[in-house]
Amino acid sequence: MRLTILGSSGSVPAPGNPASGYLVSSPGAPSLLMDMGPGVLAALQKIQDPTDTHVAFSHLHTDHCADFASLLVWRRFHPYAPAPGRNLCFGPTDTPNRLGRLSSDDPEGIDDMADTFAFSPWVSGQPELVDKFTVTPFRVVHPIQAYAMRVEEHGTGATLAYSGDSAYTEALIDAARDVDVFLCETTWGPSCEGKIPGMHICGQDAGQIAAAAGVKKLIVTHVPPWADKEATLAAAAQYYDGPIELGVPGMEMTI
């Protein structure tokens, strides 16, 4: 399993850093793109054919899904390399409706993605077979329907968990239990002081979750441009004594 971070900025894109986009790949199969915030499609073009990927959404806030409409344009209308067939798309129940409104020509209409993506809604705890991976969603706490994802590669047994966006919840510990790499959002910065309930987590939370889950490596991500990244890493390290890195665009690792 190979992880490539296409974008890791939180809430909004930053100069040189698209919003959320994480590409998981394995030789001989389409990739899996987890979230597709503003700027992610441009970053994806540097890595591979944008049509050769399945897409999985943690939730439907714009910093996680806004580039999907542009991907549909590429897949349908590229003059010499459109998508040769359908790929898979997973997400919250309302994904076809909400994203269909982004790409519809009719202001009141909904663009049907069924010509180029086969959509399945997440069911919390129900594993989904995605080529060389099994992806299991875990319902988490956010103002809209949101999921963490646990990805397991067949054959190698490599594991990855992605928090999506969430307030602190035991479901994140379940999703990340004993994984090789945990991609965890820390939108609130270093401290949880003054944190709005039910929204995001901070560096302290990320460290506590990683420690409780026994993860082998923590990658702190979804840090907004205005937050102190080094202080956020340090806050996580107060609770988690394993290896910690800041997720940055272009980061690649084999798991």
N, C-alpha and C positions, 0 to 999 in steps of 0.2 A: 504494500500500500504506500502510495506517495501522496503527501499533502503539499499543496501549493497555496499560499495565501495571496489572493488577488487583491483584496482590500480588507482593511481592519479598522477603519475609522468608525467611531461611534456616533450615532444620531445624525451626523451630516458627513459628507466627504471632506477631506482635508487636502491641501496642496500636495500632490504626489501620492495620495492615498485614497483610493475609492472607499466607499462604505462597504458593508459586509459582503464578502464573497470568498468561499473556501472550496478549492477544487481537490477532490480525492480521486486518484487514478490507480489503475492496475493494468499491466500489459495485456493487450489482446481484447479489450472490452471498452465500451464507452465510459467516459469519466462520470463522476457524480459531482454536481455543483450545488453546494449548500448555500443558499441565499444569493441574491443578485441585486445589490444596492447600486446607487449611481456610480458610474465609472467602471463597473466590473466587466461589462462586455468588451470594452477597449483593452483591459488587462488580459482577458481571456484570449483575445486574438493573438497576443504575443506568445501564447503557450501552445495553442492547438486550434484545429478547426472548431469554431463555435457550435457547429451543428452536432458534433460527436459527444454529446453529454446529456445525461439525465439531469433534472433539476428538482431540488427538494427545498421547500420553504419552511423556515422555523415559524414565521408569522408574517403578517402582511403590512407592517409599517413600511413607509417608503424607503427608508435606509436599508431595507432588506430585500426589496422586490422591484424597485422602480425601473431597472434595466431590462426586465422581462419583455416589455413591449418591443423594445429594440431588437431583442433576440428573435422575436417572431418575424420581424421585417427581414432580418438576415436569413432565417430558415426558409421563408416563403419566396423572397424576391431577389436573392443574390443572383446576378446574371449568369454565372457559370458554376456556382457551387452551392445551390440550395440544399436543404436537408433531403436526403434520399428516402427517408421514411419517418415514422413516428418514433419519438423517444418517450420516456416516462416522466411524469411530473407528479410530485406529492406535495401536500400542504394542508392548511386548515380547510374546513368544509367549504367556506365561501370563496375559495381561490378562483375558480372559473368566472364567477360573477365579478369579483372586485378587480381582478387583473384584466378580464374581458372588457371592462369599461375603459381601461387605459388605452387600449388599442382599437377601439371601435370607431369607425367613420361616422356613425350616427351618435349624436350627443346623448341620446337616450337609449342607445343600443348596447349590446354585449357581444364582443367578438368571440366566436367559438374557436377555442384552441384545438379542438378534436382532430383537425386535419393534420396537425403536426406534433401534438403531445397527447398521450393517453394519461388522463388524470385519475388519481386515486386519493381520497381524503385520508388524512392520518386518523388512526384509531389508537389511542394511547395504550402502549404495551403490546400492540400487535406488530410482529416483525414483518418487514416487506423485503422480498427478494429483488435485488437490483443488480443483475448480471453477476459480477464476482463478489458482491457485497450483500450482507443482510443489514438493513437499517431498521432500528426500533425507535419509535417516537415515545417521548415521555411528556405528558401535559405539565406545563409549568405555570408560574404565576406572572401575569402581565395584564395590562388593561384590555387587550384583545386576545383571542384564542392563540396560544403560543405553545411551542414544543421544543424540548431538547431532543437531540438525536444521538444514538449510539450506533456506530458503524463497525461491523466486523467483516474482515476479509476471509473468504473461504480459502482453505488450503494452508495459508500462513498463520491464521489465527490472530493477526494484527488487529488492534482495537483502537478506536478513536471516539471521543465524545465531544459534542458541541453543545454548549449551553443554550444557544439562541439568546433571547433576552428574557430575563426573569428576575423576580425578587427571590430572596432566599427561600428554598423549599427542599424538603427531603427528596423530592423527585430528582433533583440534580445529583444528589449523592447516589441514588439508584442508577441513574443513567451513566455515571462516570465510574462505577465500581470497578477497581483494578485495571482500568484502561491504560494503554501505553502512553497515550497523549490526551490531555483534556484541554480543549479550547474553551476558555471561560471569559465571558464578558465582565468588564469592570467599569461600567459607564459612570458610576458614581464617584470614581476617583479613589484615593487612598482610604478615606474614612467613611463609615456609614453614618456619621453624625449629621443630623438634619435630613436624612434620606426619606423621600416620599414613599409611603408603604405601597407595595404591590407593583413596583416599577422595575427597578434594576438592583444590581448588587455592587459592592465596592471591593477594593483589594482585600480587605480583611475577610469578607465573606468568601471570596474566591479561595483564599488560603485555607480557611476552615473547611470548605467543601472538599477541596483536593485532599486534605489530610484525612478527613472522615471517609472518603471513598478509596483511599489507598492508591491514588493514581501514580504512575511512574514519572510523568512529566507534566508540568502545568505551563500552558501558554496563555498569557494574559492578553486579551484582545478587546475590540469594541471600545477603545478609549477615545473619548471625544477630543477634538483639537485643543480645547481649553483646559484639559485636565493635566496634572503633573504625572507623566508616565513613570519616571523613576521612583517617585514617592509611592505610586500605586504598586509597583513591583515590590518595593520594600515592605509595604503593608501586608501583602500576601505572604511574604517570606517570614513574617512574624509567627505565622500559624502553620506553614507548610515548609518542611525542611528538605524537600526534594528539589530537583532542578527546575528553575523557572526562567522563562524567556518572554520578552515582549513580542507579540505577533506583529510583523511588519510586512508591507506589500513586497512581493517577490521572494519571501522566505519559502524555501523548499526543504522537505525532509522525508526520508524513507522511514516508515514505521514498521 
